[in-house]
Amino acid sequence: MATVAYYRVSTKEQSIENQRQELSKEPYKIDKEFIDHGISGITQTEEREGFSAMLNYVRDGDTLITVDIDRLGRDAIDVQQIIAKLKGMGVKIIITRMGIDLDSDSGEFLITIMSKVAEMERKKMLERQLAGIARAKSEGKYKGSQKSVEPAIVKEARETMSIADTAEHLGISVATVKRLQKAS
């Protein structure tokens, strides 16, 4: 029976080290770690590489430990479904910051509420962000992101390179190459 840890951070600039350090203080010996780095909490759990690998690894009798409910996700339905799936597999789930062991009815009830709170927090954060952008625009301070590459440069590069090579060469994403290619 393994004890596995799951860590997630939303951006590439963030680190999982605080989460790792927090779990190292707990009374658990972690056998294996799974990490999603730079993955938003609104991304469905099973679409995340690290989480999917963890799902394939865990077996009946294993324990999954994570620091907080929002590490699993910020969509209440997705979180509840994944918890049900893990419990159906016989995996024990522990959320350390909340002191919740999901083997109890009260733990399950609290997770249902807290997953909805995490979802609401995400919506509020987006509302504040949009309000800030609207205010900055009205003050003439927000102009949106600046174009890093002109469509003509992408068109020229695509004459001799693949989409992936063009993206790498110009330091932009494949999606941006495709979008700028359509624009030219």
C-alpha positions as CSV (number, residue, x, y, z in Angstrom):
1,M,0.0,0.0,0.0
2,A,1.5,3.2,-1.2
3,T,1.1,6.8,0.0
4,V,1.2,9.2,-2.9
5,A,1.3,13.0,-2.9
6,Y,-0.3,15.2,-5.6
7,Y,1.0,18.7,-6.2
8,R,-0.3,21.3,-8.6
9,V,0.6,24.9,-9.4
10,S,-1.2,27.0,-11.9
11,T,1.7,28.8,-13.6
12,K,5.2,27.9,-14.7
13,E,6.6,30.6,-12.5
14,Q,5.2,28.9,-9.4
15,S,6.8,26.1,-7.4
16,I,5.5,23.1,-5.7
17,E,8.1,23.3,-3.0
18,N,5.9,24.9,-0.4
19,Q,3.4,22.1,-0.9
20,R,6.1,19.5,-0.7
21,Q,7.5,21.0,2.4
22,E,4.1,21.1,4.0
23,L,3.5,17.4,3.3
24,S,7.0,16.5,4.6
25,K,5.9,17.7,8.0
26,E,2.9,15.4,8.1
27,P,3.1,12.0,9.7
28,Y,3.1,10.3,6.3
29,K,5.9,8.6,4.4
30,I,5.3,9.5,0.8
31,D,6.3,6.8,-1.6
32,K,5.6,8.5,-4.8
33,E,4.9,12.1,-6.0
34,F,2.8,13.3,-8.9
35,I,3.0,16.9,-10.2
36,D,1.1,19.1,-12.5
37,H,3.2,22.3,-13.1
38,G,1.6,25.2,-14.8
39,I,-1.8,23.7,-15.0
40,S,-4.9,25.6,-14.1
41,G,-7.3,24.2,-11.5
42,I,-10.1,24.6,-14.1
43,T,-8.5,22.0,-16.3
44,Q,-10.4,18.7,-15.8
45,T,-8.4,16.4,-13.5
46,E,-8.2,13.5,-15.9
47,E,-6.8,15.9,-18.6
48,R,-3.8,16.7,-16.5
49,E,-0.7,14.6,-17.2
50,G,0.4,14.3,-13.6
51,F,-3.0,13.5,-12.2
52,S,-3.7,11.0,-15.0
53,A,-0.4,9.3,-14.1
54,M,-1.4,9.2,-10.5
55,L,-4.8,7.6,-11.4
56,N,-3.0,4.9,-13.3
57,Y,-0.6,4.3,-10.4
58,V,-2.9,4.1,-7.4
59,R,-4.5,0.8,-6.3
60,D,-6.9,-0.4,-3.7
61,G,-5.5,0.4,-0.2
62,D,-3.3,3.3,-1.4
63,T,-3.6,6.8,0.2
64,L,-3.6,10.1,-1.8
65,I,-2.4,13.1,0.1
66,T,-2.7,16.7,-1.1
67,V,-2.4,20.0,0.7
68,D,-5.8,21.6,-0.2
69,I,-8.9,20.9,-2.1
70,D,-8.1,23.5,-4.7
71,R,-5.0,21.5,-5.7
72,L,-7.5,18.8,-7.0
73,G,-9.4,21.5,-8.9
74,R,-11.7,24.5,-8.9
75,D,-14.7,22.9,-10.5
76,A,-16.9,21.4,-7.9
77,I,-18.5,18.7,-10.0
78,D,-15.1,17.6,-11.4
79,V,-13.6,17.4,-7.8
80,Q,-16.6,15.5,-6.5
81,Q,-16.5,13.1,-9.5
82,I,-12.8,12.4,-9.1
83,I,-13.1,11.9,-5.4
84,A,-15.9,9.4,-6.0
85,K,-13.7,7.6,-8.6
86,L,-10.8,7.4,-6.3
87,K,-12.9,6.1,-3.4
88,G,-14.5,3.6,-5.8
89,M,-10.9,2.4,-6.5
90,G,-10.4,1.9,-2.8
91,V,-8.0,4.9,-2.5
92,K,-8.1,6.8,0.8
93,I,-7.9,10.6,0.3
94,I,-6.5,13.1,2.8
95,I,-6.5,16.9,2.5
96,T,-4.0,18.1,5.0
97,R,-4.7,21.8,5.4
98,M,-8.3,21.1,6.2
99,G,-7.5,18.0,8.3
100,I,-9.9,16.0,6.3
101,D,-9.9,12.3,5.8
102,L,-12.5,11.4,3.2
103,D,-13.2,8.1,4.8
104,S,-15.8,9.7,7.0
105,D,-19.3,11.0,6.0
106,S,-18.5,14.4,7.6
107,G,-15.3,14.6,5.5
108,E,-17.2,13.9,2.3
109,F,-19.8,16.5,3.3
110,L,-17.2,19.1,4.0
111,I,-15.4,18.4,0.7
112,T,-18.6,18.9,-1.2
113,I,-19.0,22.3,0.3
114,M,-15.3,23.3,0.0
115,S,-15.1,22.2,-3.6
116,K,-18.0,24.6,-4.4
117,V,-16.2,27.3,-2.4
118,A,-13.0,26.8,-4.5
119,E,-15.1,27.1,-7.7
120,M,-16.7,30.3,-6.4
121,E,-13.2,31.7,-5.4
122,R,-12.1,31.2,-9.0
123,K,-15.1,33.0,-10.4
124,K,-14.6,35.9,-8.0
125,M,-11.0,36.1,-8.9
126,L,-11.9,36.4,-12.6
127,E,-14.5,39.0,-11.9
128,R,-12.0,41.1,-10.0
129,Q,-9.5,40.7,-12.8
130,L,-12.0,41.8,-15.5
131,A,-13.1,44.7,-13.3
132,G,-9.5,45.8,-13.0
133,I,-8.9,45.5,-16.8
134,A,-12.1,47.5,-17.4
135,R,-11.0,50.3,-15.0
136,A,-7.5,50.3,-16.5
137,K,-8.9,50.6,-20.0
138,S,-11.2,53.5,-19.0
139,E,-8.1,55.3,-17.6
140,G,-6.2,54.6,-20.8
141,K,-3.6,52.4,-19.0
142,Y,-4.5,49.0,-20.5
143,K,-3.7,48.3,-24.1
144,G,-3.8,44.5,-24.0
145,S,-0.8,42.4,-24.9
146,Q,1.6,43.7,-27.5
147,K,2.1,41.7,-30.7
148,S,5.4,39.9,-30.4
149,V,5.5,38.8,-34.0
150,E,4.0,40.2,-37.2
151,P,2.0,37.9,-39.5
152,A,4.3,38.6,-42.4
153,I,7.3,37.3,-40.4
154,V,5.3,34.1,-39.6
155,K,4.4,33.7,-43.3
156,E,8.0,34.1,-44.4
157,A,9.2,31.6,-41.8
158,R,6.5,29.1,-42.8
159,E,7.9,29.0,-46.4
160,T,10.9,27.0,-45.1
161,M,9.8,25.6,-41.7
162,S,7.1,23.5,-40.1
163,I,4.6,25.0,-37.8
164,A,6.5,23.6,-34.7
165,D,9.9,24.8,-36.0
166,T,8.4,28.2,-36.8
167,A,7.0,28.5,-33.2
168,E,10.3,27.4,-31.7
169,H,12.4,29.7,-33.9
170,L,10.2,32.8,-33.2
171,G,9.6,32.0,-29.5
172,I,5.8,31.8,-29.8
173,S,3.3,29.0,-29.4
174,V,2.1,26.7,-32.2
175,A,-1.4,28.2,-31.7
176,T,0.0,31.7,-32.3
177,V,1.7,30.5,-35.4
178,K,-1.6,29.1,-36.8
179,R,-3.5,32.3,-35.8
180,L,-1.0,34.6,-37.4
181,Q,-0.7,32.4,-40.4
182,K,-4.5,32.9,-41.0
183,A,-4.2,36.6,-40.4
184,S,-1.5,37.0,-43.2
